[in-house]
Amino acid sequence: MALATTLLHPSALPATIAFSARWPLGDREPAADLSGARITLLNGDADAMAPLVDVERTVREAASRGADVSSHVRPGGHGLDARDLDAARARIRTH
């Protein structure tokens, strides 16, 4: 939900860290201008619920609209582990 909000209404939620997130908009398009938005995606490379094709689409769509996008893909499936938390902490510290 947070990722969709940032993609559709970046002024309402300009930064999102999304764990195991997939493309959230279905057929809808993100806002035309995402400059100023910061999106961090943390995913497993074998996540059947959030396949890498969705992660790649999110990165491509957001970056092409000016968002600062960071994607970290770790070995494993759907879920959250210490590597994800470390990457999230690092992203927060840099902004």
C-alpha positions in Angstrom: 0.0 0.0 0.0 2.8 2.4 0.8 4.6 1.8 -2.5 1.3 2.4 -4.4 0.8 5.7 -2.5 4.3 6.9 -3.3 3.9 6.0 -7.0 0.4 7.7 -7.3 0.7 10.5 -4.7 4.4 11.3 -4.1 3.7 14.5 -2.2 1.6 12.5 0.3 4.3 9.9 1.0 7.6 10.9 -0.6 9.7 8.0 0.7 8.9 4.3 0.9 10.9 1.3 1.9 9.1 -1.7 0.5 9.9 -5.3 1.7 9.0 -8.1 -0.7 6.9 -5.7 -2.8 5.6 -6.3 -6.3 4.2 -3.9 -8.9 1.2 -2.5 -7.0 -0.7 -0.5 -9.7 -2.0 -3.2 -12.0 -2.8 -1.4 -15.3 -2.6 2.1 -13.8 0.3 4.5 -14.5 2.3 6.2 -11.8 2.3 9.9 -11.4 4.0 11.7 -14.2 6.5 13.4 -11.9 8.1 11.4 -9.2 11.1 13.7 -8.7 11.8 14.0 -5.0 10.3 10.5 -4.3 12.7 8.0 -2.7 11.8 4.3 -3.2 13.7 1.4 -1.8 12.8 -2.1 -2.9 14.1 -5.2 -0.9 13.3 -8.5 -2.5 14.3 -12.1 -2.7 15.4 -13.5 -6.1 13.1 -16.5 -5.7 10.0 -14.8 -4.5 6.9 -16.3 -6.2 4.7 -13.6 -4.7 6.8 -10.7 -5.9 8.7 -11.9 -9.0 11.7 -10.0 -10.2 9.9 -8.9 -13.3 7.6 -6.8 -11.1 10.6 -5.4 -9.2 12.3 -4.5 -12.4 9.1 -2.8 -13.7 8.8 -0.8 -10.5 12.4 0.4 -10.8 12.0 1.2 -14.5 8.7 3.1 -14.2 9.7 5.1 -11.1 13.2 6.0 -12.3 11.9 7.1 -15.7 9.7 9.6 -13.8 12.5 11.0 -11.8 12.3 9.0 -8.5 15.5 8.1 -6.6 15.1 4.3 -6.7 17.2 1.7 -4.9 16.7 -2.0 -5.4 18.4 -4.8 -3.3 17.8 -8.4 -4.3 19.0 -11.1 -2.0 19.0 -14.9 -2.4 15.7 -16.4 -1.1 12.0 -16.1 -1.3 9.2 -14.0 0.1 9.9 -12.6 3.5 12.3 -10.4 5.4 15.7 -11.1 6.8 18.6 -9.4 8.4 20.1 -8.4 5.0 16.9 -6.5 4.2 16.9 -4.7 7.5 20.6 -3.8 7.0 19.8 -2.4 3.6 16.8 -0.4 4.9 18.9 1.1 7.7 21.6 2.1 5.2 19.1 3.7 3.0 17.6 5.7 5.9 21.0 6.8 7.0 21.9 8.2 3.6 18.8 10.4 3.5 
